[in-house]
Amino acid sequence: MKYSLLLIALICFKSVSGQVPSAEVQIKSAVLAAPEDKRADATVYGYNAKGEFVVLRKGTNEMICLADNPKQKGFSVSCYHKDLEPFMARGRELKASGKTTQETFDIREEEAKSGKLVMPKQASNLQVFSAPDEAFNSATGEVTNGKFRYVVYIPWATAASTGLPTKPEAPGMPWIMNPGTHRAHIMIDPPSKD
């Protein structure tokens, strides 16, 4: 009974209160999305006690990691190559200004075509590590039953230029999303191990 109450309290800690975990916990859990050999030196963005998006740790390598947003359902952290930062930062800026997903896409598309928004010239990786709320311990930063998703941005690439299908044809098979646009990317969503 005691264990059950503690477990319920931990599950509700994030989802009900929306309380921001400590910077240490945010960093520990954010870098879970990075390749293991890149974790110690990655830059990490997260949230301060007021819920503001801030740099929690300045890194020295090419990886940028984002901590879980305590205001959103579920646990989700991501890490990406620093060359994607202009694209990612612009997306955050547009979202904060109230733009819809489609408006954000259209604005960044136009800006990328004009050269105002600089997109990577080479393929650039983003990795997402996610789990249900109950799988994240916001006191320790431990995550159980997490799942990876991989995204490789290749601006302007098409199905014809890559040989990839435009939808997944088998579980875990790579495919190209948003082909021919600034946001063209290879999606790799490994099947769950359940």
C-alpha positions as CSV (number, residue, x, y, z in Angstrom):
1,M,0.0,0.0,0.0
2,K,2.8,2.4,1.0
3,Y,4.7,1.6,-2.3
4,S,1.5,2.1,-4.3
5,L,0.9,5.6,-2.8
6,L,4.5,6.6,-3.5
7,L,4.3,5.4,-7.1
8,I,1.0,7.3,-7.6
9,A,2.6,10.4,-6.1
10,L,5.6,10.1,-8.5
11,I,3.4,9.6,-11.5
12,C,1.3,12.6,-10.6
13,F,4.2,14.9,-9.7
14,K,4.9,16.0,-13.3
15,S,1.6,15.7,-15.0
16,V,-0.6,17.3,-12.3
17,S,1.7,20.0,-10.9
18,G,3.7,20.7,-14.0
19,Q,6.6,21.4,-11.6
20,V,10.0,21.9,-13.2
21,P,12.5,19.3,-12.2
22,S,15.9,20.4,-11.0
23,A,18.5,21.5,-13.6
24,E,20.5,18.4,-12.7
25,V,17.6,16.1,-13.4
26,Q,16.7,17.9,-16.6
27,I,20.3,17.6,-17.9
28,K,20.5,13.9,-16.9
29,S,17.3,13.0,-18.7
30,A,17.8,15.4,-21.7
31,V,21.0,13.8,-22.8
32,L,19.5,10.3,-22.8
33,A,18.5,11.2,-26.4
34,A,22.1,11.8,-27.4
35,P,24.6,9.2,-28.5
36,E,26.3,7.9,-25.4
37,D,29.7,9.3,-26.3
38,K,28.3,12.8,-26.9
39,R,26.3,13.2,-23.7
40,A,28.9,14.7,-21.3
41,D,29.7,17.6,-23.6
42,A,26.3,18.4,-25.1
43,T,24.7,21.8,-24.7
44,V,21.4,21.4,-22.8
45,Y,18.3,23.6,-22.9
46,G,15.6,23.3,-20.3
47,Y,13.4,25.3,-18.0
48,N,14.1,27.5,-15.0
49,A,11.8,27.6,-11.9
50,K,9.6,30.2,-13.7
51,G,9.1,27.8,-16.6
52,E,11.2,29.9,-19.0
53,F,13.2,28.1,-21.7
54,V,16.9,28.6,-20.9
55,V,20.4,27.2,-21.4
56,L,21.0,24.8,-18.5
57,R,24.5,23.8,-19.6
58,K,26.8,25.2,-22.3
59,G,28.5,22.3,-24.1
60,T,31.6,21.9,-26.1
61,N,30.6,19.4,-28.8
62,E,28.2,19.5,-31.8
63,M,25.1,18.3,-29.9
64,I,22.2,20.3,-28.5
65,C,19.7,18.6,-26.2
66,L,16.3,19.7,-25.1
67,A,14.9,18.7,-21.7
68,D,11.3,17.5,-21.3
69,N,8.7,20.2,-21.3
70,P,6.9,19.7,-17.9
71,K,3.8,21.4,-19.3
72,Q,3.3,18.7,-22.0
73,K,1.8,15.3,-21.5
74,G,4.3,12.4,-21.7
75,F,8.1,12.5,-21.4
76,S,10.0,13.6,-24.5
77,V,13.6,14.8,-24.9
78,S,15.6,15.3,-28.0
79,C,19.1,16.0,-29.2
80,Y,20.3,17.3,-32.6
81,H,23.3,18.6,-34.5
82,K,24.1,22.2,-33.8
83,D,23.7,23.0,-37.5
84,L,20.0,22.5,-37.0
85,E,19.8,25.2,-34.3
86,P,18.7,28.1,-36.6
87,F,15.8,25.9,-37.8
88,M,14.9,24.7,-34.3
89,A,15.2,28.2,-32.7
90,R,13.0,29.8,-35.4
91,G,10.4,27.1,-34.9
92,R,10.4,27.8,-31.1
93,E,10.1,31.5,-31.8
94,L,7.2,31.1,-34.2
95,K,5.4,28.8,-31.8
96,A,5.9,31.2,-28.9
97,S,4.3,34.0,-31.1
98,G,1.2,31.8,-31.5
99,K,1.8,30.5,-35.0
100,T,0.1,27.2,-36.0
101,T,2.1,24.2,-37.2
102,Q,1.2,25.0,-40.8
103,E,2.1,28.7,-40.4
104,T,5.4,27.8,-38.9
105,F,6.1,25.4,-41.8
106,D,5.2,28.0,-44.4
107,I,7.2,30.8,-42.8
108,R,10.3,28.7,-42.4
109,E,9.9,27.3,-46.0
110,E,9.8,30.8,-47.4
111,E,12.7,32.0,-45.2
112,A,14.8,28.9,-46.2
113,K,14.2,29.5,-49.9
114,S,15.2,33.2,-49.6
115,G,18.3,32.3,-47.6
116,K,17.2,34.2,-44.5
117,L,16.9,30.9,-42.6
118,V,20.1,28.9,-43.0
119,M,19.6,25.2,-43.3
120,P,22.4,22.6,-43.0
121,K,24.1,21.7,-46.3
122,Q,24.7,18.1,-45.1
123,A,22.5,15.5,-43.5
124,S,21.9,16.4,-39.8
125,N,20.6,14.1,-37.2
126,L,18.0,14.6,-34.5
127,Q,17.1,11.8,-32.0
128,V,14.0,11.8,-29.8
129,F,13.7,9.7,-26.7
130,S,10.2,9.4,-25.3
131,A,8.1,7.6,-22.7
132,P,4.8,7.8,-20.9
133,D,4.6,10.1,-17.9
134,E,4.6,7.2,-15.5
135,A,7.9,6.0,-16.9
136,F,9.8,9.3,-15.9
137,N,10.9,9.9,-12.3
138,S,11.2,13.7,-12.1
139,A,13.0,13.4,-8.8
140,T,15.9,11.2,-10.1
141,G,15.8,11.7,-13.9
142,E,15.4,7.9,-14.4
143,V,13.4,6.7,-17.4
144,T,12.0,3.2,-18.0
145,N,10.4,1.9,-21.1
146,G,11.7,4.7,-23.3
147,K,11.7,4.6,-27.0
148,F,13.9,6.2,-29.7
149,R,12.9,7.8,-32.9
150,Y,15.5,9.1,-35.4
151,V,15.2,11.9,-37.8
152,V,17.8,12.8,-40.4
153,Y,17.2,16.3,-42.0
154,I,18.2,16.5,-45.6
155,P,16.7,19.8,-46.9
156,W,15.2,19.7,-50.4
157,A,15.7,16.0,-50.8
158,T,13.0,14.0,-52.6
159,A,12.0,10.3,-52.9
160,A,13.6,10.3,-56.3
161,S,16.9,11.8,-55.0
162,T,17.1,9.3,-52.0
163,G,15.3,6.2,-53.2
164,L,13.2,6.3,-50.1
165,P,9.4,5.8,-50.0
166,T,7.2,8.7,-48.8
167,K,5.5,6.5,-46.1
168,P,6.7,3.7,-43.9
169,E,6.2,0.4,-45.8
170,A,7.3,-1.9,-42.9
171,P,7.8,-1.4,-39.2
172,G,11.1,0.5,-38.6
173,M,11.7,1.1,-42.3
174,P,13.2,4.5,-43.2
175,W,11.0,6.8,-45.2
176,I,11.2,10.5,-46.3
177,M,8.8,13.0,-44.9
178,N,8.1,16.5,-46.3
179,P,10.1,15.7,-49.5
180,G,11.2,18.6,-51.6
181,T,11.0,21.1,-48.8
182,H,13.3,22.8,-46.4
183,R,12.0,20.3,-43.8
184,A,12.7,17.1,-45.8
185,H,13.9,14.4,-43.4
186,I,14.3,10.7,-43.2
187,M,12.2,9.1,-40.5
188,I,13.3,6.0,-38.7
189,D,10.9,4.8,-36.0
190,P,12.1,1.4,-34.6
191,P,9.3,-0.9,-33.6
192,S,8.6,-1.2,-29.9
193,K,10.2,-4.2,-28.1
194,D,6.9,-5.0,-26.3
